[in-house]
Every structure is written in C-alpha cells, then in structure tokens.
Amino acid sequence: MSAGETMVICQICEHENEVDQRFCDECGAELQPSEEIGAPAPVSAPILDESSHLETEEGAKVTIDRLLSLGRLNRYAATVGESPALLLEETPTAPELLDSRREALAPLADVPAVWQPGPSFTHNERKFAVGELPAIPTLDSRVCDIGALPTEELKSLATELADLLCQVHDANFLLRSLQPDRVWWDHQTGKLVVDSFERLVPKDAPGGDFQVVNGFSAPEAYGVGGNEMGITSDLYTVGAVLHFAGSGQRTDLESRENFFSFDRLTLEDKVLEACIGRLTAKEPSQRLQTAREFRDFLEQESVPEPTPAPKPKPATPQIAAASLTGMDLSPIPVEGCRYHVALQSHVGCVRSINQDACLQLRFTAIEKSNPRQGHLVVIVDGMGGEAEGDKAASLALRSIAREVVDASLSLNDERVTAPLLPGSPRERNMHVLDRALKKANRNIYEYAERDYARRGMGCTITACILEPNEVVIGHVGDTRAYHWREGVLTRLTTDHSLVGRLVEMGQLTEEEARNSPQRSIIYRAMGTNPDVEVDLYHQELKPGDRLMVSSDGVWEYFESGELQSLMAEDDTPANIAARLVDICLQRGADDNATLAVIFAR
C-alpha cells in the first residue's frame, strides 16, 4: 500500500487527488491532459462553468451562476430570464432520478412551500431540470448576515414550518431532513420555500437511501437508538433548524457525539423556547409527536406542565450488588452470541517488514446494573514504506484500545468522573468507535508532524466491537469486514480507494480492480490529515454467523465466490484463518497478510 507524496487539487471542486490521476475522483473533471496518466475517464461529466447557457425544451434560457453542491443530483444556482432559479443535473450514479422524483412528489404539487423543478430536459446529452425560486435569501445567509433571529421573526418562521409539516404529513409524506441553505425565508412577508426534492418520501415507502445532514438530521437517521425514521424525525430536523436560527450557531461537528447535543436556548418567548427544546429531544418519545401538536404548542400562552416521569423499578438484588472489583463475571448470564476469534498475521513473500497489526481485547462491564460482555477486534494496515507505516499501525492499535477500555470499563478512581455515554449498546459503541478512531488519527498525524521523514505515514483500519447480538464497526481505508450467514458472504464496509470508487461508478469490475496497478491508491486514511471521517456500520448477529476482517493483503487474493466457500468450511476459526493466509502465500503475497475470523455461537 502506498500514499502519494504530492496531491493534485481539482480546480473545479477543490478535491485532493493523487498525483498520478488524470480525472478528479470526486467530480470527474480532467486534472491533466495526458492519455497516459491515471484511470480512464469516469462516466460523470465535468461540472458546468459559470455563465454557461442551456435551453429547456420549452425554449427558456438558463444561465449558470455557480455550483452549489455535488451529489446524486448536482445543484446549481441559475437564472431563468431575469428570475433566480435552481438547476438540478442528473448524474450517472442516479439515472432517471429526476423523473422518478417528480412523479413521486406529484401529490405535493399544490403545496407552495415545497420547491419542485419543471419537466426534465436534455442538453449536450446531459439531463437537467430547473425551477424558479423567489428572490429572497436562504435562512443560512440570513443568519450569517444578522446572527440569531429576533424572537418575533423566529416565532413567525416556526409557525410557517409547522404549517408546512402539517401539509406534508396530511399528504402522507415525510420530510426526513432539512438544512438552512435549502430553506428560503423572507422575514418581511413570511414567505417560506423549502428544497427537499431528494429527501421527501411517502410515509409507507421503505427507508431507502438518503444523505443525512450532520447537525440537522435526527439521531435515528444514523441508526442511533434503533428507532425508525418517522413523523418525530421531521419534527426533530425542523427543531434543529430553528435552534440554528435562534442561536446563530451551528452544532459542533468535530465529532458525532455532538450532533444531537443542543444547548437550551434562552428566549424572551418561553413557549417558543420550550417548543424548540421538545422538538430536539434525543429520544423520539420525548419530542412533540405530531405537526399539529407542534403548531398548537406555539399558540399556547404559557408553557404546559410536563408529565412526571414514572419512577424506575428497583434493580434485581443479585445484579445490583455486582461490582467490577475482584469479581469473576462469567457466572452472570448474558443472552445472545458468544464469539470465538482467531487472528493471523504474516509478513508475506516480498516485504521485509510486517506493517500490519491486529488486536483482540475482551472486556466485561456492568453499567446501570446490567452486565455486558464484549470483544474489541481491530485490523490495521500500516502504509508509508520507510516512513514508519508499522509505527502508525502500532499507534492506532494502542490509541483505540485505550479509548475503548476507558469508555467501556469505568476505572474506580474517585478523582475521575467518566463522561456520560449514550444508553443503548449500539449507540454507545458507535460513539466510542467514532471517538477512538478520530483520536488515533490525531495521534498519528501529530507524531508524523514532528519529523519530516515521517510525512506520509498512516494506516487503514477496521475496528469491531462485538455485542451479544450484533457487531458495530468503525472503518477508514480499504481494510474490509465481511459477514457470512447460511452460505452467503456479504461485504459490510466500503473501500476508500480509487479503484473502489471506479467500481461503484461502473468503470471497473471487481476482477479489474483487484488487478489494477492503481489498487493501492486510497483517498481516505488514518494519520494523513488532522481530521478524518469515520464510516460506522452495524450488523445484527445470531448463532452460526461468521465474520472476517482483513487487510487488503488477504482479500485481494480471492474472488468473492472463493472467499464465500472458504468461510463456509466446517472447521475452526483458527484453521480457516491459517488456510486463508497459506493461500495468499501460495499466490505470491506481495503485501502483508492479516485477518481475523470470528464465529458466533
């Protein structure tokens, strides 16, 4: 594995690309006009230049003002005639999305606050749709200009949003997520327009895929708490937008633990203050429950008395008396799976140093009088050649182990008060892994900054916390986690690599990606930047399930069908892990080979 020493900045979207790439792997723009450099052109076309002109099938003239965002639909600020407009461009990752969304949202055509584009049209073999907007600022720009909105204006905005939610829910749709730069608001006339074209769905539609908006999406959009997206999720996102408008401050997004933490607003209007607090409650059951309840709450003259919470039931004496000090917790029953884990790591046939690292750490804890047992399993693939990739792997391993232990096992030290953690195991483990990987990333980066010779060191990582009935995974790079159940092997993680992106775009097959000379180019790794985005996953487990976590020095030597057959063998985890490494060695093993095989029983 290698990390480029020099990056090429895309002049269109400012994305950092490896030096030997020809096309930007974010927007598809050409970086270097050489047919000999990098990968073939991706199917996505370069974004439109400012002042570009298009023409709809009805003959309307559209002028591009600027790019707003890239995604499944690229969004541009535009002008139709003399009027401001929003232009959407369909990308190859979401074919026919424009027409399918317009058809799905037809029942909302009479809701004036819901922005929708006109019919789609084709220009230079690219598909677009455009819709006019009122000549008013976005809520984001309004708050940036004046700071927190005056209380009277905030109350007016809240009322308009409550009315909008009533109309959307009456039409049997869910809003799912809002963000201030897609809300147009005129404080003088009270006119409101919202762009949720990609996110609105019928209430009875499957959950589907949509992009969460950090700081504005409800906790359940991230899988926190095990709750489904629903009406109260809409109330949460509206409350988050109102909190932003009322405070003038965005949620601290340095780590995910802050996404759902709002400081209580202090407003002259105490009813409005309490209303926003109820909307942004972390638990859906503690929020206002319907859009009409939201609207009715705003019309009250005083804050209603809260319903007292029921008294907690006393704990079972046997469990309540349990302590971590000097006790063997194995007799305490824990329902669900128990895990058998085997680790293997080999330097391979070519490398002189094994820069991979792996860890299995079993821990047992009692929290809120409930016993909990779990495993931490980590696979790390160091990178950087002579720039101490093995040191990066070791730093990552130790940092993550320390963070997980500190969070999971309260040290009985009266001088230290442990930070409060989320209540459910899944939510807590996601929180812990996100924080642990980000702390490890910072440690590696700061270590590398002390010595120029260390620049370029880093690692990829997949870390798993095993609970009795599920696994939670934190992931950065191109190490992988697989889940096997009843003969079917499924990859759980997504590679942060150039070839992985090209496979997603349909430019390469899995076989071509495994043999590509660019397979070692990754665009996200630990330690190469001061901050890193961590992918978080969870998978329910039951007895008989199996997991494999490995560096690319293992999985790239197997086709998916072959790996599926090997994971199905009637043998022990240790023997299967050893057999996989042996096959890698027989096939040349030009990289270190490290993996964990896990059986749930």
Rosetta blueprint (number, residue, H / E / L):
1 M L
2 S L
3 A L
4 G L
5 E L
6 T L
7 M E
8 V E
9 I E
10 C L
11 Q L
12 I L
13 C L
14 E L
15 H L
16 E E
17 N E
18 E E
19 V L
20 D L
21 Q L
22 R L
23 F E
24 C L
25 D L
26 E L
27 C L
28 G L
29 A L
30 E E
31 L L
32 Q L
33 P L
34 S L
35 E L
36 E L
37 I L
38 G L
39 A L
40 P L
41 A L
42 P L
43 V L
44 S L
45 A L
46 P L
47 I L
48 L L
49 D L
50 E L
51 S L
52 S L
53 H E
54 L E
55 E E
56 T L
57 E L
58 E L
59 G L
60 A L
61 K E
62 V E
63 T E
64 I E
65 D E
66 R E
67 L E
68 L E
69 S E
70 L L
71 G L
72 R L
73 L E
74 N E
75 R E
76 Y E
77 A E
78 A E
79 T E
80 V E
81 G L
82 E L
83 S E
84 P E
85 A E
86 L E
87 L E
88 L E
89 E E
90 E E
91 T L
92 P L
93 T L
94 A L
95 P L
96 E L
97 L H
98 L H
99 D H
100 S H
101 R H
102 R H
103 E H
104 A H
105 L L
106 A H
107 P H
108 L H
109 A L
110 D L
111 V L
112 P L
113 A L
114 V E
115 W L
116 Q L
117 P L
118 G L
119 P L
120 S L
121 F E
122 T E
123 H E
124 N L
125 E L
126 R E
127 K E
128 F E
129 A E
130 V E
131 G E
132 E E
133 L L
134 P L
135 A L
136 I L
137 P L
138 T E
139 L H
140 D H
141 S H
142 R H
143 V H
144 C H
145 D H
146 I H
147 G L
148 A L
149 L L
150 P L
151 T H
152 E H
153 E H
154 L H
155 K H
156 S H
157 L H
158 A H
159 T H
160 E H
161 L H
162 A H
163 D H
164 L H
165 L H
166 C H
167 Q H
168 V H
169 H H
170 D H
171 A L
172 N L
173 F E
174 L E
175 L L
176 R L
177 S L
178 L L
179 Q L
180 P H
181 D H
182 R H
183 V E
184 W E
185 W E
186 D E
187 H L
188 Q L
189 T L
190 G L
191 K E
192 L E
193 V E
194 V E
195 D L
196 S L
197 F L
198 E L
199 R L
200 L L
201 V E
202 P E
203 K L
204 D L
205 A L
206 P L
207 G L
208 G L
209 D L
210 F L
211 Q L
212 V L
213 V L
214 N L
215 G L
216 F L
217 S L
218 A L
219 P H
220 E H
221 A H
222 Y H
223 G L
224 V H
225 G H
226 G H
227 N L
228 E L
229 M L
230 G L
231 I H
232 T H
233 S H
234 D H
235 L H
236 Y H
237 T H
238 V H
239 G H
240 A H
241 V H
242 L H
243 H H
244 F H
245 A H
246 G H
247 S H
248 G L
249 Q L
250 R L
251 T L
252 D L
253 L L
254 E L
255 S L
256 R H
257 E H
258 N H
259 F L
260 F L
261 S L
262 F L
263 D L
264 R L
265 L L
266 T L
267 L L
268 E L
269 D L
270 K H
271 V H
272 L H
273 E H
274 A H
275 C H
276 I H
277 G H
278 R H
279 L H
280 T L
281 A L
282 K L
283 E L
284 P H
285 S H
286 Q H
287 R L
288 L L
289 Q L
290 T L
291 A H
292 R H
293 E H
294 F H
295 R H
296 D H
297 F H
298 L H
299 E L
300 Q L
301 E L
302 S L
303 V L
304 P L
305 E L
306 P L
307 T L
308 P L
309 A L
310 P L
311 K L
312 P L
313 K L
314 P L
315 A L
316 T L
317 P H
318 Q H
319 I H
320 A H
321 A L
322 A L
323 S L
324 L L
325 T L
326 G L
327 M L
328 D L
329 L L
330 S L
331 P L
332 I L
333 P L
334 V L
335 E L
336 G L
337 C L
338 R L
339 Y E
340 H E
341 V E
342 A E
343 L E
344 Q E
345 S E
346 H E
347 V L
348 G L
349 C L
350 V L
351 R L
352 S L
353 I L
354 N L
355 Q L
356 D E
357 A E
358 C E
359 L E
360 Q E
361 L E
362 R E
363 F E
364 T E
365 A E
366 I E
367 E E
368 K L
369 S L
370 N E
371 P E
372 R E
373 Q E
374 G E
375 H E
376 L E
377 V E
378 V E
379 I E
380 V E
381 D E
382 G E
383 M E
384 G L
385 G L
386 E L
387 A L
388 E L
389 G H
390 D H
391 K H
392 A H
393 A H
394 S H
395 L H
396 A H
397 L H
398 R H
399 S H
400 I H
401 A H
402 R H
403 E H
404 V H
405 V H
406 D H
407 A H
408 S H
409 L L
410 S L
411 L L
412 N L
413 D L
414 E L
415 R L
416 V L
417 T L
418 A L
419 P L
420 L L
421 L L
422 P L
423 G L
424 S L
425 P H
426 R H
427 E H
428 R H
429 N H
430 M H
431 H H
432 V H
433 L H
434 D H
435 R H
436 A H
437 L H
438 K H
439 K H
440 A H
441 N H
442 R H
443 N H
444 I H
445 Y H
446 E H
447 Y H
448 A H
449 E H
450 R L
451 D L
452 Y H
453 A H
454 R H
455 R L
456 G L
457 M L
458 G E
459 C E
460 T E
461 I E
462 T E
463 A E
464 C E
465 I E
466 L E
467 E E
468 P L
469 N L
470 E E
471 V E
472 V E
473 I E
474 G E
475 H E
476 V E
477 G L
478 D L
479 T L
480 R E
481 A E
482 Y E
483 H E
484 W E
485 R E
486 E L
487 G L
488 V E
489 L E
490 T E
491 R E
492 L L
493 T L
494 T L
495 D L
496 H L
497 S E
498 L H
499 V H
500 G H
501 R H
502 L H
503 V H
504 E H
505 M L
506 G L
507 Q L
508 L L
509 T L
510 E H
511 E H
512 E H
513 A H
514 R H
515 N H
516 S L
517 P L
518 Q L
519 R L
520 S L
521 I L
522 I E
523 Y L
524 R L
525 A L
526 M E
527 G L
528 T L
529 N L
530 P L
531 D L
532 V L
533 E L
534 V L
535 D E
536 L E
537 Y E
538 H E
539 Q E
540 E E
541 L L
542 K L
543 P L
544 G L
545 D L
546 R E
547 L E
548 M E
549 V E
550 S E
551 S L
552 D H
553 G H
554 V H
555 W H
556 E L
557 Y L
558 F L
559 E L
560 S H
561 G H
562 E H
563 L H
564 Q H
565 S H
566 L H
567 M H
568 A L
569 E L
570 D L
571 D L
572 T L
573 P H
574 A H
575 N H
576 I H
577 A H
578 A H
579 R H
580 L H
581 V H
582 D H
583 I H
584 C H
585 L H
586 Q H
587 R L
588 G L
589 A L
590 D L
591 D L
592 N L
593 A E
594 T E
595 L E
596 A E
597 V E
598 I E
599 F E
600 A E
601 R L
